Amino acid sequence: MKVLIIEDEPQIAESIRTYFKTYGICCEYARDTLTALEKISLYDYDCIFIDLMLPDGDGFDVLKELRQLGKTDGVIITSAKEHLDTRLEGFRLGADDYLTKPFHLPELLVRMQALIRRKNFKGRNVIRFNEITVNVLAKTVAVNEKPLEITKKELDLLLFLIGNDGKVVSKAAIAEHLSGDMADMLDNHDFIYAHIKNLKKKLAKAGADDYITTVYGLGYKWQNG
């Protein structure tokens, strides 16, 4: 899971990033509108937190650009000012949720998880794909009702593939999803192959069918049969 924090107060951004890291969530950070616009033009995110008060512009500018680019990233806007007009403007521009500062980190996490479930899995906490069951909240996987030992990266990869059922996802997209903008610093994407290989091996050993197809030259696809 990959999120972008657009927040001009480094202490707040770092507290969110530190808290989310304990849940295996990859966080990127932008402290101003310029950096934020650059990141959203280059990467896709599961969720974006936008503080409306930024030093070089307005958080609404970022939201407008997201929609102009045709992006479907989930968006939670935050502000220290509680105004109905502000909320309505955010929702009109395509925000999915609104949280007033100060907020509690557990609430922010729960809202983000609920938003991602709504977007990717129609609000379900438990995802079932034939014999495979994934509990999103408990972060567990079972095959034919038997628990499967899986790493956080493998779980994130599994959810990413299932969430894109029937679509070809490139190695670059997987790398960005698992590693964020650190993916740009990698010489190659061999680690993606290793994660795919390990996930396929664990699922097969547990008795699951092989749903991961290699699309040569493009990436991978999760599909039934």
Order of alpha helices (4+ residues) and beta strands (2+ residues): beta-alpha-beta-alpha-beta-beta-beta-alpha-beta-alpha-beta-alpha-beta-beta-beta-beta-alpha-beta-alpha-alpha-beta-beta
